[in-house]
Amino acid sequence: MMRFTILLCLALLPIAGCKKSVQIQASPSKPTQAKAIAPRPKIEACSLITKEDVGTIQGATILDSKGSESSEGSYLRSQCYYTSKEPNMSVSLVVTQRDPNNPTAPDVKTYWEETFGRFRGEQAGEKGENKEEREGRGREEREKATPPTKIEGVGEEAFWSGNRFGGALYVLKKDVLIRISVGGPDKEGTKIDKSKALAQKAIERL
């Protein structure tokens, strides 16, 4: 009888061990908390550059700043138009960001690459041309075919797009695209310098 009792206890030991193992494996693991990445809040263009900033850099009397907003689903654009007392001295600022209401939309850098990426390294459409070929093209053709010009010293990357009638500076900073257009009779180089100064003001307040 004693031998039977010992054998019975030995036979039950593996079963008890299995039950314990199952219980350990079935114990729930501690849940991990995923960090949610909040989208960038909506940017108001008029909050990035003051009327005083525009007036000082543009050399004009800025009477008012008026903001507007538009969205095409992927990108949200906020515009601020600075009106001046002097004729043709107004300034336009447009800020483009990914629409906060559409987190699956492409980021602004994707849009930037599609728009300006192919112009890196080109100088005013002269790539692959010698001096005689450049001089032989008509002025109208050059103005029509002139690609954006890469501008150094502001943002992560910048391009100037314009002709003899006017132009605009496009600046990329992180996940935001800034477009600035200044009016007035200044030459292109002066307008680029003014646009860079205004863009830097906007970047500092992003």
C-alpha positions in Angstrom: 0.0 0.0 0.0 2.8 2.4 0.8 4.5 1.6 -2.6 1.2 2.4 -4.4 0.9 5.7 -2.6 4.4 6.8 -3.6 3.9 5.8 -7.3 0.6 7.7 -7.4 2.3 10.9 -6.0 5.1 10.6 -8.6 2.6 10.2 -11.4 0.7 13.4 -10.3 3.8 15.6 -10.1 4.2 16.2 -14.0 0.5 17.1 -14.2 0.8 19.7 -11.5 3.9 21.1 -13.1 2.1 21.4 -16.5 -0.8 23.2 -14.9 1.6 25.6 -13.2 3.4 26.2 -16.5 0.1 26.9 -18.3 -0.9 29.4 -15.7 2.3 31.3 -16.0 2.1 31.5 -19.8 -1.5 32.6 -19.6 -0.7 35.5 -17.3 -1.4 38.8 -19.2 1.6 41.0 -20.1 1.6 44.6 -19.1 0.1 46.8 -21.9 2.5 49.2 -23.7 1.5 52.8 -24.2 2.0 54.1 -27.8 3.1 57.7 -28.1 0.8 59.6 -30.3 2.5 62.2 -32.6 0.3 65.3 -32.6 0.2 67.2 -35.9 1.6 70.7 -36.1 -1.0 73.2 -35.1 -2.5 75.5 -37.7 -0.2 78.4 -38.6 -1.6 81.9 -39.1 0.5 83.6 -41.6 -0.2 87.1 -40.2 1.3 86.0 -36.9 4.7 85.3 -38.4 5.6 88.8 -39.7 4.3 92.1 -38.2 3.3 95.2 -40.1 6.3 96.9 -38.5 8.7 94.3 -39.9 7.2 94.6 -43.4 7.3 98.4 -43.2 10.9 98.5 -42.1 12.2 96.0 -44.6 10.1 97.2 -47.5 10.6 100.8 -46.8 6.9 101.6 -47.0 4.0 102.5 -44.8 2.0 99.4 -44.1 -1.7 100.2 -43.5 -3.2 96.8 -42.8 -2.7 93.1 -42.9 -5.4 90.8 -44.0 -5.4 87.0 -43.6 -7.1 84.2 -45.5 -7.0 80.4 -45.6 -7.6 77.6 -48.1 -7.2 73.9 -48.2 -7.2 71.3 -51.0 -7.4 68.3 -48.7 -3.7 67.6 -48.5 -2.2 71.0 -47.7 -3.4 74.0 -45.7 -2.4 77.4 -47.0 -2.6 80.5 -44.9 -2.0 83.9 -46.6 -1.4 87.3 -45.3 -1.6 90.4 -47.5 0.1 93.6 -46.3 -1.3 96.7 -47.9 0.8 99.8 -48.3 0.2 103.5 -48.5 2.6 103.7 -51.4 1.5 102.2 -54.7 2.8 98.8 -55.7 4.7 98.3 -52.4 2.4 95.7 -50.8 3.7 92.3 -49.6 2.2 88.8 -49.8 3.1 85.9 -47.4 1.8 82.4 -47.9 2.5 79.6 -45.5 1.9 76.0 -46.7 1.7 73.1 -44.2 0.2 69.6 -44.2 -3.5 69.9 -43.4 -3.8 69.0 -39.6 -7.2 67.4 -40.4 -5.5 65.0 -42.9 -2.6 63.2 -41.1 -2.2 60.7 -44.0 -1.5 63.5 -46.6 2.1 63.8 -48.0 4.3 66.0 -46.0 5.5 69.4 -47.4 9.0 68.1 -48.1 7.4 65.7 -50.7 5.7 68.6 -52.4 8.9 70.6 -52.3 10.9 67.8 -53.9 8.3 67.4 -56.7 8.4 71.2 -57.3 12.0 72.2 -56.9 14.1 69.1 -56.7 14.9 68.9 -60.4 16.3 72.5 -60.4 19.2 71.8 -58.1 22.5 72.6 -59.8 20.9 74.4 -62.7 21.7 78.0 -63.2 19.0 80.0 -65.0 18.4 77.3 -67.6 22.0 77.3 -68.8 22.8 73.7 -68.0 24.3 72.0 -71.1 24.6 75.2 -73.1 27.7 77.1 -74.2 28.0 80.9 -74.3 27.1 81.2 -78.0 24.0 79.1 -77.5 22.8 81.2 -74.5 23.4 84.4 -76.4 21.6 83.1 -79.4 18.3 82.5 -77.7 15.7 85.3 -77.8 14.8 87.3 -74.7 11.2 86.1 -74.8 12.3 82.5 -74.9 14.7 82.9 -72.0 12.1 84.6 -69.8 9.6 81.9 -70.6 12.0 79.0 -69.9 13.9 80.4 -67.0 13.6 78.0 -64.1 13.8 78.9 -60.4 17.2 80.1 -59.1 18.6 78.5 -55.9 19.1 81.0 -53.1 21.5 80.5 -50.3 21.4 81.8 -46.7 17.8 81.3 -45.6 15.9 78.2 -44.4 16.9 74.7 -45.3 16.6 75.4 -49.0 15.2 78.3 -51.0 14.5 79.2 -54.6 13.6 82.4 -56.4 11.1 82.2 -59.2 10.6 85.4 -61.3 11.0 87.4 -64.4 11.4 91.1 -65.2 7.8 91.8 -64.0 8.2 90.3 -60.5 8.8 87.2 -58.6 8.6 85.3 -55.3 10.9 83.6 -52.9 10.1 80.0 -51.8 11.7 78.8 -48.6 11.5 75.4 -46.9 11.9 75.1 -43.1 11.2 71.8 -41.5 7.7 70.9 -42.5 6.6 74.3 -43.7 6.9 76.1 -47.0 7.0 79.9 -47.0 6.3 82.0 -50.1 7.1 85.7 -50.1 6.4 88.3 -52.8 7.3 91.9 -52.5 6.1 94.7 -54.7 7.8 97.9 -55.8 10.2 99.2 -58.5 13.4 97.5 -57.0 15.6 95.4 -59.1 15.5 91.7 -58.7 18.5 91.4 -56.5 17.0 93.9 -54.0 13.7 92.1 -54.0 15.5 88.9 -53.2 17.3 90.5 -50.3 14.1 91.9 -48.9 12.3 88.6 -49.3 15.1 86.8 -47.5 14.9 89.2 -44.6 11.2 88.8 -44.3 11.4 85.0 -44.6 14.0 85.0 -41.7 11.5 86.9 -39.6 8.8 84.3 -40.3 11.2 81.4 -39.6 12.1 82.8 -36.2 8.4 82.7 -35.2 7.5 79.2 -36.5 
